[in-house]
Amino acid sequence: MSSPAGTIASPQAWSEGTTKGFGFTVTSATQLEGSWGTGPNYNYAGVPSTSTLFHSIDGFTQGLPDRTTLQFRADAPTSQKSGTYTANIIYTATLKP
């Protein structure tokens, strides 16, 4: 399956029925970057095939958890071969000193 045109550096709107591929957006996060848009008009990026930073915050919010929520979308063209598809997605959270 192909990836949507949007990238992490420049996510784009998902057009239902037109955008094809496997993409994601960040729907909520501490210090959420504006490029991800807001509900219900989120912007999406194709899921990258290599390790890629998609969200980062500066500073420390004492007593408050840092939570990040993602939403995934997938749509295949009619020419897509039927069958079962699988993928592993690994998330790593790193503390910035």
N, C-alpha and C positions, 0 to 999 in steps of 0.2 A: 504494500500500500504506500502511496506517495505521501509526502508531508505537505501541509498547507503552506501557502506562500509566506505567511508571517514567520518571523524569527524572534528569538528572545530579545535581540537588540531592537527589533521593530515589529512587535506583534500587530496583527491585523484582525479586523472584524471577521467573524465566521458567518458566511452566507449559507443558510440552511438549504440543502439541495444542490448548491453550486460548489462550495468548498469541499474538496476531497482530501482525505488523508487522516492522520492521527495527530491531534493537537491538544494543547492544554493552555489554561489560563490560571492566573493567581487571583482568586476571588476575594481574599482578605488576608491581611498580614500587617504586622507592626511596620510602620513607615512604608506602606505599599507604594510602589512606583506607579505614577499616573499612566504610563504607557499601557498597562494592563486593562485600562478602562474601568467602568463601573457597571453593576447589574442594572438592567439585564443586558447591557451593551458591552460585554467584555471583549477584549481583543485576545487572539490566540496565536500561539507559536507552534511550529512543528516540534514534536518530541525529538530532541537531538540524539544522534547515535554515539556521541562522545560526551565525556564529563564537561558540563557547562554550568556556570553560575547563572541562576535565574532570579535570585532575590538576595539582597544584602541590606543590613541596617547599620547605622552608626550609633554608638553610645549604648547606654544601659538604662533600662526602664525598671528601676528598683521596685520589687514586689509584684510586678506584672509579668505574666508569661509572654513569651514571644511565640505566637502561633501563626502558622501559614497554612492556608486552605487552597487546594488546587481543584480544578474541574477539568475533566477530559472529554474530548469529543472525537468521534470517528465517523467517517462516511466514505464509502467505497464507490468507485464508478461501476456502472453496470458491466463493464468488461473485466472486472476483478474476478479472478478464478475463485470459485467457491471452495470452502474448506475451513479448517481450524487454523488460526494464526495465534502465535504467542509471542510475548516480549517480556523481558525483565527490565524493570525500572528501579534503579537504586538511588535513594536519597541520602545525602550526607550533610549533616549540619555541623558547621565549624565555628568555634568561638574566635572572634577577632580580638586580639589583645589590645 
